Amino acid sequence: MKNLNYLTYSCGIALLGLVASCGEKPKEEVKDEEKMTLAATPKPDKQPEGMAWIPGGEFTMGTNEADAYEAEKPAVDLQVQAFWMDTHEVTNAEFAKFVEATDYVTVAERPIDWEELKKQLPPGTPKPDDSVLVPGSMVFNPPPYQVPLQDISLWWTWVNGASWRHPEGPDSNLDGRENHPVVHISYEDALAYADWVGKRLPTEIEWEFAARGGMDGKRFAWGDELTPNGQYLANTFQGTFPNENLGEDGFVGTSPVKNYAPNTFGLYDMIGNVWELTSDWYDALKYARLAGQAPKLDANMNPCYNPDNPFAQERVIKGGSYLCATNYCVNYRPSARQGQAFDSGTSNVGFRLVKDPDNPTLGMK
């Protein structure tokens, strides 16, 4: 690729961070050996608005399933302290209040800093013309026909002017999507919002513990079937990715938050809808390191490790999105994990926040 096409591909890979994007809930009997050990932590009397109490405890993080990605393996037993978590992803309306109050400008709305961008590209990558380094973000653009699934540039496009205000580009807006998750948010943007509301991003361990909702060893957030009794319990991709989204769950893009039933902790959309940022650097061998099956990562060299992108500076995202499909990206599972470039967002990545209890000693140690 040359000129603009080359830049689109190069910047796209760096900014995308190799994101592949990817009624009543029926009750399911859970065997005792599949239940997580929850901490006997009393719920504080004062409950923050819009948050659910996550009691903490012991659980199995990751998976040993054959039909899972290597970055999720092996399963490891861990502990987590109690915390509060937003019941749903931060919405466009909520983020708009923050911007109105602070005049904050997101990363996607700022000119691209070439000195920062080139750190995530191979040495010697030529600097593109300044006319190309303009504000924008990565937008999912489905091709009109089936394409090879090895080249994400066939469905991800850098769009000048795309941002949280204009999810598909400058001609789009948020009309009717005020209650949808905010997207095109970078790690820096999420931290700024978190500081404003007095919360923080969850760790990857906290996020997965919360997503499992008190159940261990289940493939999905509610059990082992994706659509029990034919019901869609999350916003995912039905059809043939990337060109044919049948929208059988009612949506071909993001959906309003709280559209599907919550898990047993009272959390909505813990899988599907949009990927969610966490505070952890992405390490493809994290679970193997925790299990003593891989050497400790030298964080002084690079706190992030992605063998498919050696120059990556990525944070962990969890939960999958409306673009996860059975034929390509089965990341609509609590154990699923992926890296997202720390300095950019996409049209399928959002976030929710957590808050420590007033007395942190109440959680498990």
C-alpha positions as CSV (number, residue, x, y, z in Angstrom):
1,M,0.0,0.0,0.0
2,K,1.3,3.5,-0.7
3,N,0.5,7.1,0.3
4,L,-2.9,7.4,1.9
5,N,-3.7,3.7,1.7
6,Y,-0.4,2.9,3.4
7,L,-1.0,5.4,6.2
8,T,-4.6,4.2,6.7
9,Y,-3.3,0.7,7.1
10,S,-0.3,1.6,9.3
11,C,-2.1,4.1,11.5
12,G,-5.1,1.8,11.6
13,I,-3.1,-1.1,12.9
14,A,-1.5,1.0,15.6
15,L,-4.7,2.9,16.6
16,L,-6.8,-0.2,16.4
17,G,-4.5,-2.2,18.7
18,L,-5.4,-5.3,16.7
19,V,-9.0,-5.2,17.8
20,A,-10.4,-8.1,15.8
21,S,-14.0,-7.4,16.5
22,C,-14.8,-8.8,17.1
23,G,-37.6,-10.9,27.9
24,E,-36.7,-12.5,31.3
25,K,-33.5,-14.4,31.5
26,P,-34.2,-18.1,32.1
27,K,-33.0,-19.4,35.4
28,E,-30.3,-22.1,35.2
29,E,-29.4,-24.5,38.0
30,V,-25.8,-24.1,39.0
31,K,-24.0,-27.0,40.6
32,D,-22.2,-26.3,43.9
33,E,-18.8,-27.0,42.4
34,E,-19.5,-24.3,39.7
35,K,-20.4,-21.6,42.2
36,M,-17.7,-19.0,43.0
37,T,-16.7,-18.6,46.7
38,L,-18.0,-15.1,47.5
39,A,-16.5,-13.1,50.4
40,A,-18.6,-12.6,53.5
41,T,-18.3,-8.9,53.0
42,P,-21.2,-6.9,54.3
43,K,-22.6,-4.5,51.7
44,P,-22.0,-0.9,52.8
45,D,-25.1,1.0,53.9
46,K,-24.5,3.9,51.4
47,Q,-24.9,2.7,47.8
48,P,-23.5,4.9,45.1
49,E,-26.1,5.8,42.5
50,G,-26.0,3.5,39.4
51,M,-23.6,1.0,40.9
52,A,-23.8,-2.6,42.1
53,W,-22.0,-4.2,45.0
54,I,-19.5,-6.9,44.0
55,P,-18.7,-8.8,47.2
56,G,-15.3,-10.2,46.1
57,G,-14.1,-13.7,46.8
58,E,-12.3,-16.5,45.1
59,F,-12.8,-17.6,41.5
60,T,-11.2,-19.2,38.5
61,M,-10.0,-16.7,36.0
62,G,-9.5,-17.6,32.4
63,T,-10.4,-21.0,30.9
64,N,-9.0,-24.4,29.8
65,E,-11.6,-24.8,27.1
66,A,-10.3,-26.1,23.8
67,D,-12.6,-23.6,22.0
68,A,-10.9,-20.5,23.4
69,Y,-8.0,-18.3,22.5
70,E,-4.5,-19.0,23.9
71,A,-4.3,-15.7,25.7
72,E,-7.2,-16.9,28.0
73,K,-5.2,-20.0,29.1
74,P,-4.6,-21.6,31.5
75,A,-7.3,-21.1,34.1
76,V,-5.9,-19.8,37.4
77,D,-7.5,-19.5,40.8
78,L,-7.4,-15.9,42.2
79,Q,-8.9,-13.7,44.9
80,V,-10.4,-10.3,44.5
81,Q,-11.5,-7.7,47.1
82,A,-15.0,-6.2,47.2
83,F,-15.9,-3.1,45.2
84,W,-18.7,-1.2,43.6
85,M,-19.2,-1.4,39.8
86,D,-21.3,0.7,37.4
87,T,-24.4,-1.4,36.4
88,H,-24.0,-0.4,32.8
89,E,-21.5,1.1,30.4
90,V,-21.0,4.8,30.4
91,T,-23.5,6.3,28.0
92,N,-23.3,9.1,25.4
93,A,-25.6,11.2,27.6
94,E,-23.3,10.7,30.7
95,F,-20.2,11.5,28.7
96,A,-21.8,14.6,27.2
97,K,-22.4,16.0,30.7
98,F,-18.7,15.5,31.5
99,V,-17.6,17.3,28.3
100,E,-20.1,20.1,28.9
101,A,-18.8,20.7,32.4
102,T,-15.1,20.5,31.6
103,D,-14.7,21.4,27.9
104,Y,-12.7,18.1,27.6
105,V,-11.5,17.2,24.1
106,T,-11.1,13.5,23.4
107,V,-8.0,12.0,21.8
108,A,-10.0,11.3,18.6
109,E,-10.8,15.0,18.3
110,R,-7.2,16.1,18.5
111,P,-4.6,16.2,15.7
112,I,-2.5,13.1,15.6
113,D,0.9,13.4,17.3
114,W,3.3,11.6,14.9
115,E,6.0,11.4,17.6
116,E,3.7,9.3,19.8
117,L,2.2,7.3,16.9
118,K,5.5,6.2,15.4
119,K,6.4,4.5,18.7
120,Q,3.8,1.8,17.8
121,L,5.1,1.3,14.3
122,P,8.2,-0.5,12.9
123,P,11.4,1.6,13.1
124,G,11.9,3.6,10.0
125,T,8.2,4.0,9.1
126,P,8.2,7.2,7.1
127,K,6.2,10.2,8.4
128,P,3.1,10.8,6.3
129,D,2.0,14.2,5.1
130,D,0.6,16.5,7.8
131,S,-2.6,16.7,5.8
132,V,-3.3,13.1,6.7
133,L,-2.5,13.4,10.4
134,V,-5.9,14.8,11.2
135,P,-8.4,14.0,14.0
136,G,-10.4,10.8,13.5
137,S,-10.9,7.2,14.6
138,M,-11.4,3.6,13.4
139,V,-14.9,2.8,12.2
140,F,-16.3,-0.6,11.3
141,N,-17.2,-0.5,7.6
142,P,-18.7,-3.9,6.5
143,P,-17.7,-4.9,3.0
144,P,-20.5,-5.7,0.5
145,Y,-19.4,-9.3,0.1
146,Q,-17.5,-12.1,2.0
147,V,-13.8,-11.3,2.3
148,P,-10.8,-13.2,3.7
149,L,-10.7,-12.9,7.5
150,Q,-6.9,-12.5,7.8
151,D,-6.9,-8.8,6.8
152,I,-8.8,-6.5,9.2
153,S,-8.2,-3.5,7.0
154,L,-11.0,-4.9,4.8
155,W,-13.6,-3.9,7.3
156,W,-11.9,-1.4,9.6
157,T,-11.5,2.1,8.2
158,W,-9.8,5.2,9.5
159,V,-12.4,8.0,9.2
160,N,-11.5,11.6,9.5
161,G,-13.8,13.3,11.9
162,A,-15.1,10.2,13.6
163,S,-15.4,10.7,17.3
164,W,-17.7,10.0,20.2
165,R,-20.0,12.8,18.9
166,H,-19.9,11.4,15.3
167,P,-19.6,7.6,15.6
168,E,-19.5,6.9,11.9
169,G,-17.9,10.1,10.8
170,P,-18.7,13.9,10.5
171,D,-22.1,13.3,8.9
172,S,-23.3,11.1,11.8
173,N,-24.6,12.2,15.2
174,L,-26.0,10.8,18.5
175,D,-29.7,11.5,17.8
176,G,-31.6,8.5,19.4
177,R,-28.4,7.1,20.8
178,E,-28.2,9.1,24.0
179,N,-28.6,5.9,26.0
180,H,-26.1,3.9,24.0
181,P,-22.5,3.3,25.3
182,V,-20.1,6.0,24.4
183,V,-17.5,4.8,21.9
184,H,-14.3,6.1,20.2
185,I,-12.9,6.6,23.8
186,S,-9.2,6.2,24.5
187,Y,-7.7,5.1,27.7
188,E,-6.8,8.7,28.5
189,D,-10.3,9.8,27.9
190,A,-11.7,7.1,30.2
191,L,-9.3,8.1,32.9
192,A,-10.3,11.8,32.6
193,Y,-14.0,10.9,33.0
194,A,-13.2,8.6,35.9
195,D,-11.4,11.3,37.7
196,W,-14.3,13.7,37.2
197,V,-16.8,11.3,38.7
198,G,-14.5,10.0,41.5
199,K,-14.2,6.5,40.2
200,R,-11.6,4.4,38.4
201,L,-11.3,1.8,35.7
202,P,-11.6,-1.8,36.8
203,T,-8.6,-4.2,36.8
204,E,-9.0,-7.1,34.4
205,I,-9.4,-9.5,37.4
206,E,-12.2,-7.3,38.9
207,W,-13.9,-7.1,35.5
208,E,-13.9,-10.9,34.9
209,F,-15.0,-11.7,38.5
210,A,-17.9,-9.3,38.1
211,A,-18.9,-10.6,34.7
212,R,-19.1,-14.2,36.0
213,G,-21.8,-13.1,38.4
214,G,-21.1,-15.8,41.0
215,M,-20.6,-18.7,38.6
216,D,-17.4,-20.5,37.9
217,G,-16.6,-22.6,34.8
218,K,-19.4,-21.2,32.6
219,R,-18.7,-20.4,29.0
220,F,-21.0,-17.3,28.9
221,A,-22.1,-14.8,31.6
222,W,-25.3,-16.9,32.3
223,G,-24.4,-20.5,31.5
224,D,-23.0,-22.7,28.7
225,E,-25.5,-21.9,25.9
226,L,-25.3,-18.7,23.9
227,T,-29.0,-18.5,23.2
228,P,-30.9,-20.7,25.8
229,N,-34.4,-21.5,24.6
230,G,-33.7,-19.4,21.5
231,Q,-33.3,-16.2,23.5
232,Y,-30.7,-13.5,22.8
233,L,-29.2,-12.4,26.0
234,A,-26.5,-10.1,24.7
235,N,-25.9,-7.9,21.6
236,T,-23.6,-9.9,19.3
237,F,-23.2,-10.5,15.6
238,Q,-25.6,-13.0,13.9
239,G,-24.8,-14.0,10.4
240,T,-21.5,-14.2,8.4
241,F,-18.9,-11.8,9.7
242,P,-17.9,-9.2,8.4
243,N,-20.4,-8.6,5.6
244,E,-23.7,-10.0,6.7
245,N,-25.1,-9.0,10.1
246,L,-28.7,-10.4,10.3
247,G,-29.5,-8.4,13.4
248,E,-31.6,-11.2,14.8
249,D,-31.0,-9.8,18.3
250,G,-32.6,-6.6,17.2
251,F,-29.4,-4.6,16.5
252,V,-26.7,-4.3,13.9
253,G,-24.7,-1.7,15.9
254,T,-24.7,-0.7,19.6
255,S,-27.8,-1.2,21.6
256,P,-29.2,0.9,24.5
257,V,-27.6,0.0,27.9
258,K,-29.8,-2.3,30.1
259,N,-31.6,-3.7,27.1
260,Y,-30.9,-7.3,28.2
261,A,-31.4,-8.9,31.7
262,P,-28.6,-8.3,34.2
263,N,-26.4,-11.0,35.8
264,T,-26.8,-12.0,39.4
265,F,-24.7,-9.1,40.6
266,G,-27.1,-6.7,38.8
267,L,-24.7,-5.8,36.0
268,Y,-25.9,-5.3,32.4
269,D,-24.1,-6.0,29.1
270,M,-21.1,-7.7,30.6
271,I,-20.6,-9.4,27.3
272,G,-21.5,-8.0,23.9
273,N,-22.6,-4.5,23.0
274,V,-19.1,-2.9,23.3
275,W,-15.7,-4.0,24.5
276,E,-14.8,-2.4,27.8
277,L,-11.5,-0.9,28.9
278,T,-9.7,-2.1,32.0
279,S,-6.6,-0.6,33.7
280,D,-4.3,-3.5,32.9
281,W,-1.6,-3.5,30.3
282,Y,-2.2,-6.3,27.8
283,D,0.0,-9.4,28.2
284,A,-0.7,-12.3,25.9
285,L,1.0,-14.7,28.4
286,K,-0.5,-13.2,31.6
287,Y,-2.3,-16.3,32.7
288,A,0.6,-18.5,31.8
289,R,2.8,-16.3,34.0
290,L,0.4,-16.4,36.9
291,A,0.4,-20.2,36.6
292,G,4.2,-20.3,36.6
293,Q,4.2,-21.6,33.0
294,A,6.0,-18.6,31.5
295,P,8.8,-16.3,32.7
296,K,7.9,-13.0,34.4
297,L,7.4,-10.1,32.0
298,D,10.2,-7.5,32.2
299,A,7.9,-4.5,32.5
300,N,11.0,-2.2,32.3
301,M,11.3,-3.1,28.7
302,N,7.6,-2.9,27.8
303,P,4.7,-3.5,30.2
304,C,2.7,-4.8,27.3
305,Y,3.4,-8.1,25.5
306,N,1.7,-9.0,22.2
307,P,3.6,-11.3,19.9
308,D,1.5,-10.3,17.0
309,N,2.3,-6.7,17.5
310,P,5.8,-6.3,19.1
311,F,5.5,-2.5,19.2
312,A,2.2,-2.6,20.9
313,Q,1.2,-0.3,23.8
314,E,-2.1,-1.8,24.6
315,R,-4.6,-2.0,27.5
316,V,-6.8,-5.0,28.1
317,I,-10.4,-4.9,26.9
318,K,-13.0,-7.4,28.0
319,G,-16.4,-8.7,27.0
320,G,-16.5,-8.6,23.3
321,S,-18.9,-6.5,21.3
322,Y,-21.8,-6.3,18.8
323,L,-19.2,-7.4,16.2
324,C,-18.3,-10.8,17.8
325,A,-19.6,-13.7,15.6
326,T,-19.5,-17.4,15.8
327,N,-17.6,-17.6,12.5
328,Y,-14.8,-15.2,13.5
329,C,-14.5,-13.7,16.9
330,V,-16.1,-15.6,19.8
331,N,-15.1,-13.1,22.4
332,Y,-18.6,-12.7,23.9
333,R,-17.4,-14.6,27.0
334,P,-16.2,-13.5,30.4
335,S,-12.7,-15.1,29.9
336,A,-12.2,-13.4,26.5
337,R,-9.5,-10.7,26.4
338,Q,-7.8,-8.6,23.9
339,G,-5.4,-5.6,23.6
340,Q,-6.5,-2.1,22.6
341,A,-4.0,0.7,21.7
342,F,-3.9,2.9,24.8
343,D,-4.0,6.1,22.7
344,S,-7.1,5.4,20.6
345,G,-10.6,4.2,20.5
346,T,-12.8,2.5,17.9
347,S,-16.5,2.3,17.2
348,N,-17.0,-0.8,19.3
349,V,-15.0,0.0,22.5
350,G,-16.5,1.7,25.6
351,F,-16.0,1.5,29.3
352,R,-17.6,1.3,32.7
353,L,-16.1,2.2,36.1
354,V,-15.6,0.9,39.6
355,K,-15.3,2.4,43.0
356,D,-13.6,1.1,46.2
357,P,-15.7,0.8,49.3
358,D,-15.2,3.6,51.9
359,N,-13.4,1.1,54.1
360,P,-11.1,-0.9,51.8
361,T,-10.2,-3.4,54.6
362,L,-13.7,-4.9,54.2
363,G,-12.6,-6.7,51.1
364,M,-10.6,-9.9,50.9
365,K,-6.8,-9.7,51.1
